[in-house]
């Protein structure tokens, strides 16, 4: 983990750089696709959703949630990715929904930079690294 400064432009720039975004999506999808069938099952995507720990912490302090409520939230998130409702998420669905979520995050963030603690390898951390590389060039 590291503390990084980012703003909406950083996220939008990364998402709009199709080559960088597509490579990142492809790598993450391949990593999540444990059985290498070209599709993400609920169990495979669940690992990614759980790693975000968005619902289990409050200002960095673990909060005990009702397991049934947590399972419902994760299933609802899976449905957001499964656009054709076939019970799996293909690469295009994963890419499309990740892009939508990142742009929604950027939209909610506004133009003022904020400091965030980011996990290594997270999409936001990769976006910050992408922006830093552009500035260094």
trRosetta pair geometry for C-beta under 8 A, 3 or more apart (Angstrom, degrees):
i j d omega theta_ij theta_ji phi_ij phi_ji
1 117 5.4 16 179 178 118 98
1 118 6.7 161 -150 80 68 35
1 119 5.7 -37 -95 -100 78 47
1 120 6.9 -104 -65 -21 32 78
2 117 7.3 174 89 -149 22 61
2 118 6.1 -25 63 59 71 84
2 120 7.3 73 -2 -68 99 79
2 125 7.4 100 49 -125 102 116
3 115 5.6 10 -179 -177 103 106
3 116 7.2 168 -149 84 60 29
3 117 5.6 -36 -92 -92 67 64
3 118 7.7 129 -116 13 20 78
4 115 7.1 163 83 -149 31 60
4 116 6.0 -25 62 63 80 78
4 117 8.0 125 16 -115 74 19
4 118 5.1 -15 17 10 122 127
4 124 7.7 167 70 137 139 99
4 125 6.7 158 -12 -114 155 67
4 128 4.6 -21 179 -130 147 168
5 113 5.0 27 177 171 101 124
5 114 7.2 172 -147 85 62 27
5 115 5.5 -35 -92 -92 70 67
5 116 8.0 136 -103 17 24 72
5 128 7.8 126 66 -132 44 123
6 10 4.4 -105 -155 58 92 153
6 11 6.9 82 164 -41 123 87
6 109 7.9 -37 113 -175 89 157
6 113 6.5 168 90 -147 13 82
6 114 6.7 -29 65 60 63 72
6 116 6.4 -40 31 22 106 117
6 124 6.6 -157 33 -175 171 100
6 127 6.9 69 -139 102 142 111
6 128 5.3 -93 -78 -87 117 101
6 131 7.6 140 -122 27 91 154
7 10 5.5 113 53 0 58 100
7 11 7.9 -126 104 2 38 89
7 109 6.5 167 -162 133 48 124
7 110 7.6 -68 -160 98 90 56
7 111 6.0 32 180 -171 127 37
7 112 6.5 -160 -120 102 114 20
7 113 4.3 -72 -57 -90 105 62
7 114 7.0 123 -90 9 61 71
8 11 5.8 -59 -156 39 41 108
8 12 6.0 35 152 -17 75 110
8 106 3.9 104 -149 -173 82 81
8 107 6.8 99 -135 -64 131 22
8 109 4.6 170 -67 76 87 110
8 110 6.1 -163 -25 87 127 14
8 111 6.0 -64 32 -88 114 44
9 12 5.7 -56 -139 43 32 109
9 13 5.9 38 160 -25 67 108
9 106 7.9 134 -37 -158 20 118
9 111 7.1 45 -27 -134 101 74
10 13 6.0 -54 -147 34 23 112
10 14 6.6 21 155 -16 59 107
10 127 5.5 103 144 144 91 106
10 128 6.1 19 176 -93 139 57
10 130 8.0 134 -173 71 80 95
10 131 4.6 -49 -135 -51 91 155
11 14 5.9 -59 -154 36 30 110
11 15 6.3 23 155 -14 67 109
11 102 5.5 -166 -177 171 112 95
11 103 7.3 170 132 -94 114 39
11 105 6.3 -138 -153 91 166 102
11 106 3.9 -153 80 -80 131 113
11 109 7.2 116 8 25 139 148
11 124 7.1 -32 -96 -119 101 77
11 127 5.3 12 -105 -175 53 159
12 15 5.8 -58 -145 40 31 108
12 16 6.0 24 159 -15 67 114
12 103 6.8 72 -101 -118 77 78
12 106 5.1 133 -49 -177 85 163
13 16 6.0 -62 -142 42 25 107
13 17 6.5 26 157 -22 63 105
13 127 7.6 122 70 -165 84 93
13 130 7.2 180 110 114 100 116
13 131 6.1 92 80 -92 139 95
13 134 7.5 -93 156 10 138 164
14 17 6.0 -56 -150 31 29 108
14 20 6.4 -98 -155 106 69 127
14 21 6.2 120 151 -77 70 93
14 102 7.7 -93 85 167 110 145
14 126 7.0 120 -155 111 143 83
14 127 3.7 -99 -22 -126 162 86
14 130 4.8 113 -106 66 98 151
14 131 6.9 -68 -56 -44 97 88
15 21 5.5 73 -138 -98 36 144
15 99 5.6 120 -153 -141 116 83
15 102 5.4 168 -75 102 128 131
15 103 6.0 -139 102 -65 176 89
15 106 7.7 -111 3 -19 136 147
15 127 7.8 -5 -34 -110 72 119
16 21 7.6 125 35 -25 14 139
17 20 4.2 18 114 30 119 114
17 21 5.8 142 80 -18 67 92
17 130 6.7 -170 46 180 150 137
18 21 5.8 -63 -137 45 26 108
18 22 5.7 24 167 -20 67 114
19 22 6.1 -58 -142 37 21 108
19 23 6.4 21 159 -17 60 108
20 23 6.0 -57 -149 35 27 110
20 24 6.4 26 155 -17 63 109
20 130 5.5 99 171 -126 154 132
21 24 5.8 -60 -152 38 30 111
21 25 6.2 29 154 -18 67 108
21 95 8.0 99 143 -153 101 98
21 99 7.2 60 177 -95 138 100
22 25 5.6 -53 -143 38 32 111
22 26 6.1 32 158 -20 66 107
22 95 7.2 14 -116 -130 67 133
23 26 5.8 -55 -145 37 28 111
23 27 6.3 27 156 -18 63 108
24 27 5.9 -57 -148 37 28 110
24 28 6.3 22 157 -14 65 109
24 123 6.9 108 153 -121 136 78
24 126 5.4 123 -124 148 139 160
25 28 6.0 -60 -146 40 28 106
25 29 6.0 29 157 -20 66 110
25 91 7.4 104 141 -169 109 86
25 94 6.6 146 -170 115 104 102
25 95 4.6 55 -174 -103 157 88
25 98 6.2 171 -111 62 106 150
26 29 5.8 -55 -143 38 27 112
26 30 6.2 27 158 -19 63 108
26 91 7.2 22 -106 -150 67 124
27 30 5.9 -56 -147 37 27 110
27 31 6.4 29 154 -20 63 108
28 31 5.6 -55 -150 36 32 114
28 32 6.3 25 155 -15 67 109
28 48 7.8 78 175 -117 108 137
28 94 7.9 -165 96 159 104 131
28 123 7.7 -18 -60 -72 159 93
29 32 5.9 -62 -148 40 29 106
29 33 6.0 28 156 -23 67 112
29 40 7.1 -107 -148 -49 79 118
29 91 5.3 59 -168 -116 167 82
29 94 5.3 126 -97 97 112 160
29 95 7.8 -36 -53 -53 135 82
30 33 5.8 -54 -138 35 28 111
32 40 5.6 3 123 -111 120 119
32 44 5.2 104 162 162 86 101
32 45 6.5 47 177 -89 136 52
32 47 6.9 176 -136 67 86 112
32 48 5.6 -19 -109 -46 128 125
33 36 5.7 95 130 -92 105 35
33 37 6.8 -147 -172 40 107 58
33 38 6.8 40 -150 -77 150 14
33 39 7.1 118 -125 62 109 26
33 40 6.0 -95 -87 -80 75 73
33 44 6.3 41 -105 -173 34 152
34 44 5.5 -155 7 -112 100 106
35 41 7.8 38 20 -6 124 120
35 44 7.6 -104 9 -72 89 133
38 90 6.9 8 146 -135 84 84
38 91 7.1 -58 -171 -28 78 103
39 88 4.0 10 174 168 126 136
39 89 6.7 138 -168 64 71 41
39 90 5.7 -42 -109 -89 77 64
40 44 4.6 -134 -155 90 76 123
40 45 4.7 83 153 -53 125 98
40 81 7.6 -39 78 136 129 142
40 88 6.3 147 68 -170 45 77
40 89 4.2 -23 59 61 105 99
40 90 7.8 -167 16 -74 80 18
40 94 6.4 92 5 -74 137 126
41 44 4.8 97 48 7 74 101
41 45 7.1 -154 87 2 37 87
41 87 7.7 -4 -136 147 70 83
41 88 5.9 -41 -91 -112 51 87
42 45 6.2 -65 -145 46 28 101
42 46 5.8 41 154 -37 65 108
42 75 7.3 4 -147 -114 128 71
42 78 5.3 18 -123 -141 85 158
42 87 7.4 -60 -33 -173 101 71
43 46 5.5 -47 -142 24 27 121
43 47 7.4 37 157 -25 56 93
44 47 6.4 -47 -169 18 33 110
44 48 7.8 23 142 -7 59 102
45 48 5.5 -54 -162 36 49 112
45 49 6.2 47 145 -19 76 105
45 78 5.8 129 91 -112 137 93
45 81 6.5 -160 -148 59 158 162
45 89 6.0 67 -62 21 141 139
46 49 5.5 -55 -144 40 36 111
46 50 6.0 35 158 -19 69 107
46 74 5.8 52 -127 175 88 133
46 78 7.3 -20 -69 -71 76 123
47 50 6.0 -57 -145 39 26 109
47 51 6.4 31 154 -26 61 106
48 51 5.8 -54 -150 29 30 113
48 52 7.3 38 151 -27 60 97
49 52 6.0 -48 -166 17 36 115
49 74 5.2 130 117 -134 149 94
49 77 5.6 133 -122 95 138 148
49 78 7.5 -75 -39 -60 152 80
50 53 7.2 36 169 -66 48 60
50 74 7.3 6 -61 -108 79 135
51 119 7.7 149 154 163 101 175
53 56 4.8 -75 -159 52 76 108
53 57 5.4 43 147 -8 106 111
54 57 7.6 -87 -152 39 14 88
55 65 6.2 -9 145 -31 101 164
55 70 6.1 159 111 -123 139 88
55 73 5.9 109 -79 104 163 162
56 62 6.0 -16 154 -142 89 76
56 63 6.3 -173 -174 54 40 74
56 65 6.4 -105 -103 2 67 118
56 70 7.5 41 -73 -120 93 131
57 60 5.9 6 177 -115 126 12
57 61 6.3 138 -158 62 78 31
57 62 5.8 -48 -99 -94 73 42
57 63 6.3 143 -124 6 17 89
58 61 5.6 -35 66 63 75 87
58 63 4.7 60 -9 -41 109 131
60 117 7.8 54 -88 35 112 155
65 69 5.8 -112 166 77 104 115
65 70 4.9 113 104 -58 126 109
66 69 4.0 74 74 7 104 111
66 70 6.7 -179 86 -11 53 84
67 70 5.5 -55 -145 39 33 113
67 71 6.2 36 156 -21 66 105
68 71 5.7 -51 -146 36 31 112
68 72 6.4 35 152 -21 63 104
69 72 5.6 -53 -152 33 32 114
69 73 6.6 33 151 -20 64 103
70 73 5.7 -52 -151 33 33 112
70 74 6.5 29 153 -15 65 106
71 74 5.8 -55 -147 39 32 110
71 75 6.3 32 154 -19 66 106
72 75 5.8 -55 -147 37 30 110
72 76 6.3 32 153 -21 64 106
73 76 5.7 -55 -150 35 30 113
73 77 6.5 31 152 -19 64 104
74 77 5.6 -51 -149 35 34 112
74 78 6.5 39 151 -22 64 102
75 78 5.5 -49 -150 32 35 115
75 79 6.6 40 150 -22 64 101
76 79 5.6 -49 -153 31 34 115
76 80 7.0 43 147 -24 62 98
77 80 5.5 -46 -158 24 39 117
77 81 7.1 31 149 -12 65 101
78 81 5.8 -59 -159 37 38 107
78 82 6.0 23 151 -11 73 113
78 89 7.5 -125 -161 -42 75 122
79 82 5.7 -61 -134 46 33 104
79 85 7.5 17 -146 -104 82 80
80 97 5.9 123 133 -146 87 132
81 89 4.5 -11 137 -108 115 137
81 93 5.6 92 170 145 70 106
81 94 6.3 24 -161 -96 115 55
81 97 4.6 -125 -110 35 65 169
82 85 5.8 94 132 -92 105 33
82 86 6.8 -148 -170 41 107 58
82 87 6.8 56 -147 -64 148 8
82 88 6.8 127 -118 73 108 19
82 89 5.4 -97 -81 -76 69 80
82 93 6.5 36 -111 174 29 152
83 93 4.9 -155 8 -123 105 106
83 96 6.9 1 -42 81 144 140
83 97 7.3 -160 -49 -54 102 109
84 93 7.3 -103 4 -81 89 133
89 93 4.7 -132 -158 92 76 126
89 94 5.3 97 150 -62 115 87
89 97 7.8 -64 -148 20 127 139
90 93 5.1 94 52 11 68 104
90 94 7.0 -130 101 -6 33 93
91 94 5.7 -58 -148 38 30 113
91 95 6.1 29 156 -18 66 108
92 95 5.7 -52 -143 39 31 111
92 96 6.0 31 158 -20 65 110
93 96 5.8 -56 -142 39 27 111
93 97 6.1 17 163 -10 64 111
94 97 6.4 -62 -143 42 22 101
94 98 6.0 21 160 -17 62 113
95 98 6.0 -60 -143 38 24 109
95 99 6.2 25 158 -19 62 111
96 99 5.9 -59 -150 36 25 112
96 100 6.4 25 153 -19 63 108
97 100 5.5 -50 -144 36 35 114
97 101 6.2 33 157 -18 66 106
98 101 5.9 -56 -147 38 29 109
98 102 6.2 27 156 -18 65 108
98 123 6.8 -173 -174 -96 113 157
99 102 5.9 -57 -145 37 28 108
99 103 6.3 22 159 -13 64 109
100 103 6.1 -61 -147 40 26 106
100 104 6.3 28 154 -20 64 109
101 104 5.6 -54 -146 36 31 113
101 105 6.4 35 152 -22 64 104
102 105 5.5 -50 -150 33 33 115
102 106 6.5 34 150 -19 64 103
102 123 6.2 -105 -91 139 123 139
102 124 8.0 -180 -128 -75 99 73
102 127 7.6 161 -158 -65 129 144
103 106 5.4 -49 -146 36 36 114
103 107 6.2 42 152 -23 65 104
104 107 5.5 -50 -146 35 32 115
104 108 6.4 27 155 -14 64 107
105 108 5.9 -61 -149 41 29 107
105 109 6.2 34 152 -30 64 110
105 124 7.8 -94 130 -84 155 113
106 109 5.6 -55 -146 29 30 116
109 114 6.6 -123 -159 10 103 128
116 124 6.9 -42 96 143 145 147
118 122 5.4 -136 -175 52 91 131
118 124 5.2 -132 -125 95 126 108
118 125 4.2 159 143 -71 129 93
118 128 6.9 169 28 6 169 141
119 122 4.3 97 65 -36 90 118
119 125 6.4 -113 78 -24 47 137
120 125 6.1 -152 -127 147 27 169
121 125 6.5 27 33 68 18 135
121 126 7.2 20 -159 -50 28 102
122 125 4.5 93 55 7 82 104
122 126 6.9 -149 92 -5 42 86
123 126 5.7 -55 -148 38 32 112
123 127 6.4 38 151 -24 65 104
124 127 5.4 -49 -148 32 35 116
124 128 6.6 37 152 -19 65 100
125 128 5.7 -50 -151 34 34 111
125 129 6.4 32 151 -16 65 106
126 129 5.6 -54 -146 40 34 112
126 130 6.2 42 151 -26 65 104
127 130 5.5 -50 -148 32 31 116
127 131 6.5 30 154 -17 63 105
128 131 5.8 -56 -151 37 31 110
128 132 6.3 32 151 -20 65 107
129 132 5.6 -52 -144 37 33 113
129 133 6.4 35 155 -21 65 104
130 133 5.9 -55 -151 34 28 110
130 134 6.7 28 151 -19 62 105
131 134 5.7 -54 -152 33 33 112
131 135 6.5 30 152 -17 66 106
132 135 5.8 -57 -149 37 32 110
132 136 6.2 30 154 -20 66 109
133 136 5.7 -56 -144 37 31 111
133 137 6.5 36 156 -28 64 106
134 137 5.9 -55 -152 26 30 114
